[in-house]
Every structure is written in structure tokens, then in C-alpha cells.
Amino acid sequence: MYDYRKLFDLTGKKALVVGAGSGIGEAAAHGLAAYGAHVLCGDINLEGAQKVVADIQVAGGSAEAIPFDLRDGEAVKSALEGLDDLDVLVSTPAINVRKQLLDMSEEEFDRVLTLNLKGTFRLITAAGRNMKKRGKGSIIAFASIRAQVVEPGQGVYAATKAGVLQMCRTLAAELGPHGVRVNAIGPGVVDTPLTAPIAANKDWYDAYANKSALGRWAKPHEMAGAVVYLASDAGSFVTGTLTIVDGGWTAIDGRFTPPL
């Protein structure tokens, strides 16, 4: 009989979380470690990653910090070649330039595209090659609700997140026969360093809070459950999906409540 108590058990698994130095990546690292995984906390901000490692260890988990820059293709390739026992990959880094498309420069376009889309491509394909050889593994990339819905000023960011989703779906189809699962997570509005400029504007902050069914922003730790689910045996038959974690944002039509 199947032991359902082990659905989320990650004991003995090795996970790499890129972007683990803050925000959603930090929460993902804590969540995976809490369920028994040894977590490699990768970040361009090594000091931030080291602090997360220290916090995980204080909580009784196992982790180590490594420098990681998704913009450096050779460094990504080198790092993953040394991780032939990787069970779980989580990719979180992204940047945004909030401008209408007619005002967006090619340099700004390239900057967002290089990290969000090309960087994710480098990472998930490098991990995919390793996992294909082993015949198992779970790849999780953070997309966004912007992969499906947009607003003014989000065009390039949304395009990269739609691209991340479609790359995950394609890789899921290509690696499924080899026992490797690939999924994307689509957060709504999460209180992280990336969204700090919005949080500083009360009207903007409140408008986003009121758009969701729950009437608030998410905290980073509320993304960790989806990560653990997709990394563990609880998600063993889940691949090629976009797991939406948006407080009901995309379920609600418009921003007006009719006077019923």
C-alpha cells in the first residue's frame, strides 16, 4: 500500500534554487529544506544567499550557498555540469522595466529578455540535460500571471513570462519520456524587492490588493507550498502545467463590483 505520509518528503534530495538570496527564491529554499532536501542557494548576491543558508541551518535544515549569475552562460553551464545528482531545480530571477511599449528602448528590451527568458532557458536546459541522463528530476520555473493577462507597461515582462511558460511546456513534452517533470508557477502580486516600487505607492498598492479575491498581496512564503508540491512525489504525475498562485486575481472579471 502506498505510504501517503511521504507525499511531500524530500529527504535525500538535492535541490538548486536560483535567486535564493531574497523574495520568492528565499521562501522556496526554506520550503524545500523544511521537507528534507539539501538546498543549494544560488544567487548573484552571495551574501544574501549565505544569510538564507544560515537561517535554514538554524531551523535544522541542510543548505549551502553558491554564486550564480543567469546572465553568464558559461558560468551556468559550468555550475550545472558539476551537479549530476540534482533532483530539483527552481528558477526565480526576473527583472521588469515598467514602460509602455512605444517608450521602451531596445537596450531595455534586451536587458529584460536576457535575464528573464534567455537566462531561464540556459538554466532549465542545462538542468534538463543532467536529469535526462539520470532518468528523473523536477524542474520548476517561475513565470507569472503576466504569462496570461497583461496591463499597460508590462508588455516586455509579460512576453518573457509567456515565453518561460511555453519553454516549460515544450521541455515537459521532450523530457517526459525520460522521467523528468517540468512545470511553471504563476504568482500574482507578491511582496518582494521586485514589487517594492509599487508597494511604495499607496494607491497602486491598494488597487492591486483589491483586484484579488482575497483582497491583499501575497507574502513570499505563500509561494513555497507550490514549489514543494511540484518538487515532491505529491506532484509525481504533474508536468507541463502552470500552477497559478494569485489569490484569485485571474478568476475575477474586471475591477468593478456591481451593485447587486
MOGIGI-V443115 format. One line per field, one symbol per residue. ss: DSSP state (H for helix, E for strand, L for the rest). phi: phi as a letter, one per 20 degrees, with the letter a starting at -180 (. if undefined). psi: psi as a letter, one per 30 degrees, with the letter a starting at -180 (. if undefined). A space follows every 50 residues. Layout:
ss = ???
phi = ???
psi = ???
//
This chain:
ss = LLLHHHLLLLLLLEEEEELLLLHHHHHHHHHHHHLLLEEEEEELLHHHHH HHHHHHHHLLLEEEEEELLLLLHHHHHHHHHLLLLLLEEEELLLLLLLLL HHHLLHHHHHHHHHHHHHHHHHHHHHHHHHHHHHLLEEEEEELLHHHLLL LLLLHHHHHHHHHHHHHHHHHHHHHHHHLEEEEEEEELLELLHHHHHHHL LHHHHHHHHHHLLLLLLELHHHHHHHHHHHHLHHHLLLLLLEEEELLLHH HLLLLLLLLL
phi = .feffdgdfdgnedcddenffalfffffffffffdofedeeeafefffff ffgfffffenedabdcfbcffdgffffffffedfdfdcccdcfacbdebf gfdeefffgfffffffdfffggfffffffffffemaqcdcdeeafffccc bgndgfgffffffgffffffffffdgfdnddcbdddfeedfcgfdgffff dgffgffffffefembeeegffefffffgfeeffdfddbmddeeccmngf edenddeffe
psi = kkjffgegkgkfkkkkjkgfflbeeeeeeeeeefgfkkkjjkkfieeeee eeeeeeeegglkllkkkkjffjeeeeeeeffgiggkekkkkfkllkjjll effkleeeeeeeeeeeeeeeeeefeeeeeeeeefgllkkkkjblfffekl lkfgeeeeeeeeeeeeeeeeeeeefefggkkkllkjlbjkjleegeeeff jeeeeeeeefelffgllllefffeeeeeefflffgfgjlgljjkigggef fkjagkjki.
//
